[in-house]
């Protein structure tokens, strides 16, 4: 619900009940009745005080438990044999699990990246297009010489990666992958096909929590693929957030929101709304206020204007958030 406050109705008992008052007022005749009344009142007061202390302790314990659970980092290990990592940072491991990333100097690494994405999305790339991407300022003869050196270097590296081959087919350069080669970028797609966007799809959360595509590579060619991956990740994660919130799985909501805000879009407003409302429902209002203030500061620093939603506005916002 939009309002997280619970209404409590307190009934005051008219004690003693009508019809019994003569017995209570007449102290000399039945003093035991008065003592009984006092005892009952004391018992009620004691029970009420005990209940209040219990509720307060329970709230405090719940807040601590929520804090502990949402701060736990997701531990996830990717395959390290015959493996290529493209999420967050570029890593390559040979058939024995040895890290051979150091063999991919900048131009060799960029050549492999181009070959991979053009193979994955565009059925390969021609020699001219490949060369223009890597050596735009060189003439055709210089490009051809450099291309030959790069292709030879890649083939030599692939000797330690027997499940991947560089081929030329129909005048287009392609990478041929054999079964058993692990590429985390492709695994994301496979996991989504198998498990969908259920909020309990831990595998997809593990992959998205690694970070964006080739985060350490600042190269204009990659921008389109980074943006495509980031947008797809946010769409999937917000859908998972919606499912989790509707099922009252608020701890999962916080986890999913953190992945969006930490790795893909630190100004994503729907993720903030899910996170703040979930923290508030879990009675962790101090953390909710703190997270809101940090977001508001980031927003102001990035856009140079105040954030347009107050904390109370967020608590009143419907879920899933409209107009996003």
N, C-alpha and C positions, 0 to 999 in steps of 0.2 A: 504494500500500500504506500501511498505518498506520505501519509502521516504515521510516524513511527511511535507515537505516544499511545499508551494503553490507558483506558479510562477505568478508574476504580471508584465504586460507590461505597460509601461508609454509612452504615445504619446505626443509629443511636438507640439503644434499648432504654425504654422507660422502666427503670428498676427502682423499687419493686413493682410488680404488675398490679393492676387495679384489682381490688378485692382482698389483697394481702396487706395493704397499708396499715390497718388497725393492729395487726399482729406485730408489725415492725415498730410502729410508733410507741406501742405500749412496752417500754423497756423493762418495767418491773415484772411484768407477767411472763415474757418469753425472751430473756436476754440471749439465749442460744441462737435465736433467729438472726439477731444483729451480727453476732460473731460469724455466722455462716455467710451472711451477705458480704461482710468485709473480706472474708477468706476468698470468696468467689471473685470479688473485684481484684484482689491481689493476684490471684491465679491468672485472670484475664490480662492484667497489666504485664505480668511476667512473660506470659506466652506471646503477647504482642511485641514486647521488647526483643525476645529471642528471635521471633520471626523477622523483624526488621534487620537485626544483626546478621542473620543468615542470608537474607536477600542481598545486603550490601557486600558480604563476603563473596557470595556467588557471582555478583556482577564484577567485582574486582578480579576474581579468579578467571572469569570468562574473558575479560579484557586482556589479562596476561597471556592466556592460552592463545587467543587470537593473534596477539603480537608475536608470540613465538612461532606459530604455525605459518603466518604470512611472511615471516622473515627468513624462512628456510629456503635455501637456494636449491634449484633443481640440479641434481647430479646426473649427468648423461655423458656417456662415452661413445664416440663414433668409431666405426671400424678403422683399423690401422694397417691392414694388409690389402695390397692391391686396391688402394683407396685414394680418392681425390676429394679434397675438401674445398668447397667454394663458398661456404657460409662463414661469414665474419672474416677470416683470413685464409689466404691461399696456402694449402698444404698438400704434399704428395708423398705417399708411402709406397715402397716397392713390395714385391711379393713376399719378402721376409719381414715386413713391418718396419723397415728402416726409413727414417725421414730423409727424403732426397729433394726436398724443396729448394735447398741451396743450389742445385744444379739448374734451376730455372732463373737465370739472370733476367733483368727487366724485359728485354726484347723477346727472349724465348718465352717468358711467362705471358707476355701480351700476345704473342703469336698463338700460344696454346689457347688462351682465353677466346680469341677471335675464332679460331677453328672450332672450339667447343660450342659456342653460342650460335655460330652460323650453321653448324651441323645440326644442332638441336632444333633451331627455329626455321632455318631457311634451306635445308638440304644441301649444305656446303657453300663454298665461296670460290669465285674465280681467282686466278693468279693476279690479275690486274687490280681487282677490288681488295684483295688481301694486301698487296704491296702498297696501294694508296693509303690504306689505313695505318700501316706501320712506318712507311717512309714517304710521306706526302711531298717532301721537298726534293727528293732525288729523281733523276731521270730514269727512263725505263731500263736501261742497261745496268745502272747501279742497283736499282730495285731487284732485278733478276739475280744479280750476284749475291746480294744480301739474303734474298729469299732462299736461294740454294743452301747457303750456310745455315740458316735457321732450320730448314727442313731436315738437314743432315743431323743437326744437334738434337732435334726432337726424336728422330728415329733411333739415335743412339740411346737416349734416355728410355725410350719405350722398350728397349731390350730387357730392362729390369721391370717392365710393366707388360708382361706378355699378353694381357687381356685387352690391350688397346693397340690399334694399328692406324698408321697414317696412310691414306690411299688417295689416288686421283682417279675420279670416275666421271666421265662425260664432261671433261674440262673443268671439273670442280674438285677442290680439295675437301676431303672428308675425314672424320675420325670414325673408326669402326670399333665398337665395344663388344666384348665377349661376356657371356654370363659369368658372374662372379666378381666383376669389377664394381666397386662401391663408389658411387658419387652422391654426396649428401644432397645436392640440389635436386637430383632426380628422385632420391628417396622421399623427399617431401611430397612430391606428386603421387608417388606410389602409396604412401601412408594415407593421404587424403582420399584416394580412390577406394582403399580398403576399409577405412574406419569412418570416413565422413567428418562432419563438424560437430559431433557430440562433444559436450563440455568435458567429458572424461577421456577424451582421446589424448592420453598422456604423451604418446609418441610425437604427435604434431606439435604439442606444446614444447616438448624437449627440443625439437628442431628449431622452432621459432625463437626459443630462448637463447639460441646460440648467437643470433644477431642477423643483421641484414646481409645481403649478398656482397661478398668481397668488400667489406667495409673499409679496409685499409688501402684500397686501390682508388686513387683519384685520377680518373681518366675519362674524358668526355664520351668515348665510345661506350663505356659501361653504364652511363647514366640512364639510358632507356631501359636496360635490363634491371638495374637496381630499383627504378621507379615501378616497373611492372611487378617485380617480386614483392616490394614493400606494400603496394596497393592490394595485391592479392592476399598477403598475410594479414593486413588490417581487416579486410572484409571477412576473412575466415574467423579471425579472433573475435571480432564484434558479434558475429553470429553465434559463436560459442559462448560469449558473454551473455547474450540474450537468453540462451537456453539455460545457462547456469542460474541466472537471476530468477527466471520464472520457476525454477525448481528449488528456489531458496538455498542454493549452494553458494553462499556469499563469500566463503573463503576462496572458492575457485574463481569467483568474479574478480576478487582482488588480485589473484595470481595472474589471470589473463590480462587485466588492465595494466599491470606492471610490465608485462612483456611488450605491450603496445607502446607504452610511454617511455620505456627504457631503450628499446631497440629500433622502433620504426617511426614514431611520431610523438615527440615529447610535448606537443601542444594538442594532442587529440582530445577533444572535449567529451565525446561519448565515453571514452575510456575513463576519463576523470569522473564523470557522473556515476558510472557503475561503481567505481572504487569508493567514492565518498559515501554514496547511499549504502553500500554494503558494510563499510566500516561503521556507519552510524547505526545500522540495524543490529550489528554485532556488539553494540554498546561500547565501541572504541571511539568515542566522539573526540577525544583529545588528538588522536592520530588523524582522524578525519579533518579536523581544523588545520593541523600541521601540514598535511598533504595539500589541502586547498591553498594555503598561503604560499607554499613552495611553487605550485603551479601558477598562481597569480603573479608571482615575481618573475618566473620564466617568461610568461606571456608578455608582461610589461617590458622586459628587457629585449625581447625578440621583435615585438610589433610596435613598441614605443607608444602604447596606449593602454589604459586600464582594462582589465578583464571585465567583460560585460555581464558576468553572472556572479551574484553574491553567494555566500555559503547557503543562506536560506533558500535562494532561488534553486540551487541544485537539489536540496532536500525536497522541494516541491515539484521538481521535474518528473514527468512521467517516464516510465521505462517500458520498452526501449525508448531512448530519447528521440523526440520528433525533430524534423527539420535538419537532420544530419545525414 
